[in-house]
Amino acid sequence: MNIDAHVQIGEGRYHRVVPERMLEQMDSCGIHRALISPIDREMAVHNREGNDRVLALAKRYPDRFLAYATANPWYEGAAVAELERALGEGAAAVKLHPPLQGFMIMESLVHPLIEVAARHRAPVYVHTGTPAYALPLQLTELALTYPEVAFIMGKNGKTDFWIDAFPALERASNIFGDTAHDFPERGMARLCKVIGPERIIFSSNHPVSRMSLEVEKVRAIDVTEAEKAAILGGNMERLLAARFR
Protein backbone atom coordinates (compact mmCIF):
# COMPACT_ATOMS: atom_id res chain seq x y z
CA MET A 1 0.00 0.00 0.00
CA ASN A 2 1.39 3.41 -1.01
CA ILE A 3 0.79 6.05 1.67
CA ASP A 4 1.40 9.77 1.38
CA ALA A 5 2.29 10.86 4.90
CA HIS A 6 1.49 14.56 4.51
CA VAL A 7 -1.04 16.42 2.35
CA GLN A 8 -3.40 19.33 2.92
CA ILE A 9 -7.03 19.59 1.84
CA GLY A 10 -8.94 22.82 2.25
CA GLU A 11 -8.50 26.51 1.56
CA GLY A 12 -5.40 28.00 3.12
CA ARG A 13 -3.70 31.32 2.50
CA TYR A 14 -1.77 30.03 -0.51
CA HIS A 15 -3.69 27.04 -1.85
CA ARG A 16 -7.10 25.50 -2.26
CA VAL A 17 -7.67 21.75 -2.72
CA VAL A 18 -11.02 19.98 -2.59
CA PRO A 19 -11.26 16.29 -1.55
CA GLU A 20 -12.33 15.12 -5.01
CA ARG A 21 -9.28 16.72 -6.63
CA MET A 22 -7.00 15.18 -4.03
CA LEU A 23 -8.45 11.74 -4.76
CA GLU A 24 -7.84 12.27 -8.48
CA GLN A 25 -4.22 13.16 -7.75
CA MET A 26 -3.80 10.12 -5.56
CA ASP A 27 -5.31 7.79 -8.15
CA SER A 28 -3.12 9.15 -10.92
CA CYS A 29 -0.01 8.71 -8.75
CA GLY A 30 -0.79 5.26 -7.37
CA ILE A 31 -1.30 6.53 -3.82
CA HIS A 32 -3.78 4.43 -1.87
CA ARG A 33 -4.06 6.49 1.32
CA ALA A 34 -2.99 9.93 2.53
CA LEU A 35 -2.71 11.61 5.92
CA ILE A 36 -4.49 14.96 5.91
CA SER A 37 -3.22 17.89 7.92
CA PRO A 38 -5.29 20.79 9.20
CA ILE A 39 -4.47 23.97 7.28
CA ASP A 40 -2.60 27.07 8.47
CA ARG A 41 -5.17 28.92 10.63
CA GLU A 42 -6.39 25.58 12.02
CA MET A 43 -2.86 24.72 13.10
CA ALA A 44 -2.30 28.11 14.72
CA VAL A 45 -5.63 29.01 16.31
CA HIS A 46 -8.72 27.02 15.33
CA ASN A 47 -7.49 23.60 16.45
CA ARG A 48 -10.83 21.96 17.17
CA GLU A 49 -12.32 23.24 13.91
CA GLY A 50 -9.40 21.84 11.94
CA ASN A 51 -9.35 18.52 13.74
CA ASP A 52 -13.08 18.06 13.23
CA ARG A 53 -12.78 18.90 9.55
CA VAL A 54 -10.04 16.38 8.76
CA LEU A 55 -11.67 13.74 10.99
CA ALA A 56 -14.89 14.19 9.01
CA LEU A 57 -13.00 13.70 5.75
CA ALA A 58 -11.35 10.56 7.12
CA LYS A 59 -14.77 9.21 8.10
CA ARG A 60 -16.25 10.16 4.73
CA TYR A 61 -13.44 8.41 2.83
CA PRO A 62 -12.27 5.76 5.32
CA ASP A 63 -10.28 3.77 2.77
CA ARG A 64 -8.41 6.80 1.42
CA PHE A 65 -7.81 9.43 4.10
CA LEU A 66 -6.35 9.41 7.60
CA ALA A 67 -6.43 12.45 9.87
CA TYR A 68 -3.69 14.33 11.66
CA ALA A 69 -4.66 15.89 14.98
CA THR A 70 -3.06 19.09 16.18
CA ALA A 71 -3.16 21.40 19.19
CA ASN A 72 -1.27 24.59 19.88
CA PRO A 73 0.75 23.97 23.06
CA TRP A 74 0.17 27.57 24.20
CA TYR A 75 -3.40 26.51 25.01
CA GLU A 76 -1.85 24.31 27.72
CA GLY A 77 -4.53 22.17 29.43
CA ALA A 78 -7.05 22.90 26.69
CA ALA A 79 -4.50 21.73 24.11
CA VAL A 80 -3.95 18.47 25.97
CA ALA A 81 -7.70 17.90 26.17
CA GLU A 82 -8.19 18.67 22.47
CA LEU A 83 -5.42 16.30 21.39
CA GLU A 84 -6.81 13.56 23.63
CA ARG A 85 -10.25 14.11 22.12
CA ALA A 86 -9.10 14.04 18.50
CA LEU A 87 -6.93 10.95 18.94
CA GLY A 88 -9.75 9.28 20.82
CA GLU A 89 -12.08 9.99 17.89
CA GLY A 90 -9.78 8.26 15.43
CA ALA A 91 -7.02 10.65 14.33
CA ALA A 92 -4.08 8.55 13.17
CA ALA A 93 -1.17 10.81 14.09
CA VAL A 94 -0.16 14.16 15.58
CA LYS A 95 1.17 17.16 13.66
CA LEU A 96 3.03 20.09 15.18
CA HIS A 97 4.19 23.20 13.32
CA PRO A 98 6.43 25.27 15.62
CA PRO A 99 6.62 28.43 13.44
CA LEU A 100 2.86 28.59 12.91
CA GLN A 101 2.11 27.69 16.52
CA GLY A 102 4.71 30.00 18.02
CA PHE A 103 7.06 27.74 19.97
CA MET A 104 10.50 26.17 19.63
CA ILE A 105 10.77 22.40 19.38
CA MET A 106 13.03 22.18 22.44
CA GLU A 107 10.66 24.09 24.73
CA SER A 108 9.14 22.06 27.55
CA LEU A 109 5.85 23.74 26.63
CA VAL A 110 5.29 20.99 24.05
CA HIS A 111 6.05 18.05 26.38
CA PRO A 112 2.45 17.52 27.57
CA LEU A 113 1.34 17.05 23.96
CA ILE A 114 4.10 14.53 23.27
CA GLU A 115 3.01 12.64 26.36
CA VAL A 116 -0.51 12.43 24.91
CA ALA A 117 0.93 11.06 21.67
CA ALA A 118 2.96 8.52 23.64
CA ARG A 119 -0.13 7.27 25.48
CA HIS A 120 -1.94 6.80 22.17
CA ARG A 121 1.13 5.34 20.40
CA ALA A 122 0.63 8.02 17.76
CA PRO A 123 3.51 9.06 15.49
CA VAL A 124 4.31 12.78 15.63
CA TYR A 125 5.04 14.75 12.46
CA VAL A 126 7.01 17.93 13.20
CA HIS A 127 7.67 20.64 10.61
CA THR A 128 11.41 21.36 10.47
CA GLY A 129 13.70 23.75 8.67
CA THR A 130 12.57 27.17 9.88
CA PRO A 131 15.15 28.97 12.05
CA ALA A 132 15.04 29.39 14.95
CA TYR A 133 11.84 27.56 15.81
CA ALA A 134 12.26 24.23 14.09
CA LEU A 135 15.77 23.00 13.39
CA PRO A 136 16.51 19.27 12.97
CA LEU A 137 18.86 18.98 15.95
CA GLN A 138 16.17 20.50 18.16
CA LEU A 139 13.92 17.62 17.12
CA THR A 140 16.70 15.22 18.08
CA GLU A 141 16.68 16.57 21.62
CA LEU A 142 12.91 16.08 21.82
CA ALA A 143 13.18 12.57 20.36
CA LEU A 144 15.86 11.59 22.87
CA THR A 145 13.61 12.86 25.66
CA TYR A 146 10.77 10.64 24.38
CA PRO A 147 12.41 7.54 22.88
CA GLU A 148 9.10 5.66 22.92
CA VAL A 149 7.56 8.07 20.38
CA ALA A 150 8.09 7.82 16.62
CA PHE A 151 8.81 11.27 15.15
CA ILE A 152 8.66 12.22 11.47
CA MET A 153 11.08 15.01 10.59
CA GLY A 154 8.75 16.97 8.33
CA LYS A 155 10.58 18.15 5.18
CA ASN A 156 13.89 17.04 6.74
CA GLY A 157 14.85 20.60 7.51
CA LYS A 158 14.57 21.58 3.86
CA THR A 159 12.27 24.56 4.35
CA ASP A 160 15.09 27.09 4.84
CA PHE A 161 17.84 25.24 6.64
CA TRP A 162 18.89 21.61 6.37
CA ILE A 163 22.60 21.20 7.07
CA ASP A 164 22.01 19.47 10.42
CA ALA A 165 19.36 17.03 9.15
CA PHE A 166 21.71 14.08 8.70
CA PRO A 167 23.47 14.32 12.08
CA ALA A 168 20.07 14.84 13.70
CA LEU A 169 18.69 11.65 12.14
CA GLU A 170 21.82 9.70 13.04
CA ARG A 171 21.59 10.60 16.73
CA ALA A 172 17.98 9.55 17.36
CA SER A 173 16.80 6.24 15.94
CA ASN A 174 13.15 7.10 16.65
CA ILE A 175 13.16 9.90 14.05
CA PHE A 176 12.04 9.02 10.53
CA GLY A 177 13.20 11.08 7.56
CA ASP A 178 10.73 12.71 5.17
CA THR A 179 11.18 12.72 1.37
CA ALA A 180 9.27 15.95 0.56
CA HIS A 181 11.18 18.50 -1.56
CA ASP A 182 14.26 16.25 -1.70
CA PHE A 183 16.41 15.05 -4.62
CA PRO A 184 16.89 11.38 -5.52
CA GLU A 185 20.69 11.35 -5.47
CA ARG A 186 21.89 14.26 -3.31
CA GLY A 187 19.28 13.69 -0.62
CA MET A 188 17.28 10.46 -0.66
CA ALA A 189 20.07 8.12 -1.75
CA ARG A 190 22.38 9.57 0.90
CA LEU A 191 19.57 9.27 3.44
CA CYS A 192 19.23 5.57 2.62
CA LYS A 193 22.94 5.09 3.33
CA VAL A 194 22.92 7.11 6.55
CA ILE A 195 19.79 5.79 8.29
CA GLY A 196 18.52 3.02 6.01
CA PRO A 197 15.36 2.82 3.86
CA GLU A 198 13.41 1.46 6.83
CA ARG A 199 13.47 4.91 8.45
CA ILE A 200 12.37 6.97 5.46
CA ILE A 201 8.75 8.09 5.03
CA PHE A 202 7.25 9.25 1.74
CA SER A 203 5.33 12.51 1.81
CA SER A 204 4.49 14.76 -1.10
CA ASN A 205 3.49 17.85 0.90
CA HIS A 206 0.83 18.32 -1.79
CA PRO A 207 -0.26 20.92 -2.90
CA VAL A 208 2.89 22.87 -1.94
CA SER A 209 4.75 20.35 -4.07
CA ARG A 210 3.37 18.18 -6.85
CA MET A 211 2.48 14.67 -5.77
CA SER A 212 3.42 13.14 -9.12
CA LEU A 213 6.89 14.71 -9.01
CA GLU A 214 7.51 13.57 -5.44
CA VAL A 215 6.50 9.98 -6.30
CA GLU A 216 8.76 9.90 -9.35
CA LYS A 217 11.71 11.13 -7.30
CA VAL A 218 11.33 8.21 -4.90
CA ARG A 219 11.07 5.78 -7.81
CA ALA A 220 14.35 7.20 -9.16
CA ILE A 221 16.38 6.30 -6.04
CA ASP A 222 18.98 3.59 -6.67
CA VAL A 223 17.64 1.07 -4.15
CA THR A 224 15.76 -2.22 -4.48
CA GLU A 225 12.08 -2.37 -5.35
CA ALA A 226 11.36 -3.76 -1.88
CA GLU A 227 13.11 -0.76 -0.32
CA LYS A 228 11.16 1.66 -2.52
CA ALA A 229 7.94 -0.07 -1.45
CA ALA A 230 8.92 0.42 2.20
CA ILE A 231 9.59 4.12 1.64
CA LEU A 232 6.40 4.65 -0.36
CA GLY A 233 4.16 3.13 2.26
CA GLY A 234 5.42 0.14 4.20
CA ASN A 235 7.24 2.18 6.83
CA MET A 236 4.29 4.46 7.48
CA GLU A 237 1.95 1.50 7.57
CA ARG A 238 4.13 0.00 10.29
CA LEU A 239 3.97 3.20 12.37
CA LEU A 240 0.20 3.37 12.02
CA ALA A 241 -0.15 -0.29 12.96
CA ALA A 242 1.56 0.52 16.27
CA ARG A 243 -0.92 3.37 16.79
CA PHE A 244 -3.98 1.14 16.38
CA ARG A 245 -2.61 -2.00 18.00
C-alpha positions, 0 to 999 in steps of 0.5 A, spaced: 500 500 500 502 506 497 501 512 503 502 519 502 504 521 509 502 529 509 497 532 504 493 538 505 485 539 503 482 545 504 482 553 503 489 555 506 492 562 504 496 560 498 492 554 496 485 550 495 484 543 494 477 539 494 477 532 496 475 530 489 481 533 486 486 530 491 483 523 490 484 524 483 491 526 484 492 520 488 489 515 483 493 518 478 499 517 482 498 510 485 497 513 492 492 508 496 491 512 502 494 519 505 494 523 511 491 529 511 493 535 515 489 541 518 491 547 514 494 554 516 489 557 521 487 551 524 494 549 526 495 556 529 488 558 532 482 554 530 485 547 532 478 543 534 475 546 527 481 543 523 481 537 527 473 536 526 474 537 519 479 532 517 476 527 521 470 528 518 473 527 511 477 521 514 470 518 516 467 520 509 473 516 505 475 511 510 479 507 505 483 513 502 484 518 508 487 518 515 487 524 519 492 528 523 490 531 529 493 538 532 493 542 538 497 549 539 501 547 546 500 555 548 493 553 550 496 548 555 490 544 558 485 545 553 491 543 548 492 536 551 484 535 552 483 537 544 489 532 542 486 527 547 479 528 544 481 528 536 486 521 537 480 518 541 475 519 535 480 516 530 485 521 528 491 517 526 497 521 528 499 528 531 502 534 527 506 540 530 508 546 526 512 550 531 513 556 526 505 557 525 504 555 533 509 560 536 514 555 539 521 552 539 521 544 538 526 544 544 521 548 549 518 544 555 511 547 553 510 541 548 512 536 552 504 535 555 502 534 547 508 529 546 506 525 552 498 524 549 501 522 543 505 517 547 499 514 550 496 513 544 502 510 540 501 516 535 507 518 530 508 525 531 510 529 524 514 535 526 515 541 521 522 542 520 527 547 517 525 554 519 530 557 524 530 558 529 523 555 531 524 548 528 531 545 526 533 538 525 537 537 531 532 541 536 527 535 534 533 530 536 533 533 543 525 532 543 526 525 540 531 523 545 527 525 551 521 521 548 524 515 545 518 511 545 515 516 540 516 515 533 517 522 530 517 524 522 522 530 521 517 533 516 521 536 510 527 534 513 529 541 515 529 543 507 524 549 508 530 554 509 535 550 513 537 543 512 545 542 514 544 538 520 538 534 518 543 528 517 546 528 524 540 529 527 537 523 524 543 519 526 543 521 533 535 519 534 533 512 531 526 514 533 526 519 528 524 518 521 526 522 515 521 525 510 522 525 502 518 531 501 522 536 496 528 532 496 532 530 490 533 522 488 541 522 489 543 528 493 538 527 498 534 520 498 540 516 496 544 519 501 539 518 506 538 511 505 545 510 506 545 514 513 539 511 516 537 506 512 530 505 507 526 502 513 526 509 516 524 513 510 517 516 510 514 518 503 510 525 503 508 529 497 506 535 501 501 536 496 499 541 494 505 545 496 509 540 491 506 536 486 504 529 488 506 526 481 513 529 481 515 527 489 512 519 487 517 519 481 523 522 485 522 516 490 522 511 484 528 514 481 532 512 487 537 507 486 535 502 491 531 495 491 524 495 489 522 492 496 526 498 499 522 503 494 515 499 497 517 500 504 519 508 503 512 509 499 508 506 504 510 500 508 514 504 513 508 508 514 503 502 515 508 500 520 507 506 524 500 506 524 499 499 525 503 501 532 498 506 533 492 502 532 494 495 535 
